[in-house]
Amino acid sequence: MLWACDPTSPEPCWTRIARLQAGKASLRQLAFDPSSATHACTLAAACEDGFVRFFERNDRDPSHTAWEPCNSLRCSGAAGKPTCLSWHDIGDGAAHGTALPSLLLVGTSRGQAAVWWLRKETASWVKATDLPLAGDGEGTGPAHAGRPIAAAGLESVTSAAWGPALGRAHETVATASGSVVTLCTLRGTIDALEVRRSAVLPHDSPVWQVGWNPLGTWLACSTQRGQVCLWRPDFGGEWQLCNVVAGEAAMQE
């Protein structure tokens, strides 16, 4: 179901404008393309049957209620099924000095994540690169030196977030699997993308969701224990746990 809020109404008024059919499988997540100011509004749906399906609004319809299926990509085999999505904002492409195509970060049920891009010539989605997993090891940064983390690659990726670039020469993405959040940096053009795991952030319980601040300088991670862990890099680029906000349930433990 798609709902829209009437901007002319003095009070919030939500109206159902469309019903989209994404197959018979359950949906894991929905994500709007944030770059809709430069092209048609697009919605991605991660489906339990292994597909990510895309829907596009027909801008020729003045009521904006006409949405049509326009494409799909498939995660299958050892990669697992799609569990979470995060779009890259095309407006950030200026940081690289070149225009980037539509990019989508997809996390899967087997602890993997990959960057896909839309090839306009064939109107098809192509996998650009797989992201490195956290694996066995220790958390990065002095605050977590020597602290073991669980092996990644087995637990589902519960959340993925593409960080704002804002003039940086690289992109940063975050993925959560189990109690570990992995940060990766991406540089270069889509046909020569360089990927590096830049940090592994361990937590005391499974991470449910990750999110960036508008500048891409802080990362918030909500956990099963009812905590929100706030991370940011120091002047040397090492990620530090700077604050923990505890909910009522966590405070009562």
HELIX and SHEET records of a PDB file:
HELIX    1   1 GLY A   77  ALA A   79  5                                   3    
HELIX    2   2 ILE A   90  HIS A   96  5                                   7    
HELIX    3   3 PRO A  142  HIS A  144  5                                   3    
HELIX    4   4 ILE A  190  ALA A  192  5                                   3    
HELIX    5   5 GLU A  248  MET A  251  1                                   4    
SHEET    1   A 2 LEU A   2  CYS A   5  0                                        
SHEET    2   A 2 TRP A  14  ALA A  18 -1                                        
SHEET    1   B 4 LEU A  27  PHE A  32  0                                        
SHEET    2   B 4 THR A  42  CYS A  47 -1                                        
SHEET    3   B 4 PHE A  51  ARG A  57 -1                                        
SHEET    4   B 4 TRP A  67  ARG A  74 -1                                        
SHEET    1   C 4 PRO A  82  TRP A  87  0                                        
SHEET    2   C 4 LEU A 103  THR A 108 -1                                        
SHEET    3   C 4 ALA A 113  ARG A 119 -1                                        
SHEET    4   C 4 SER A 124  ASP A 130 -1                                        
SHEET    1   D 2 GLY A 137  GLU A 138  0                                        
SHEET    2   D 2 PRO A 148  ILE A 149 -1                                        
SHEET    1   E 4 VAL A 157  TRP A 162  0                                        
SHEET    2   E 4 GLU A 171  SER A 177 -1                                        
SHEET    3   E 4 VAL A 180  ARG A 187 -1                                        
SHEET    4   E 4 GLU A 194  PRO A 202 -1                                        
SHEET    1   F 4 VAL A 207  TRP A 212  0                                        
SHEET    2   F 4 LEU A 219  THR A 223 -1                                        
SHEET    3   F 4 GLN A 227  PRO A 233 -1                                        
SHEET    4   F 4 TRP A 239  ALA A 246 -1                                        
END                                                                             
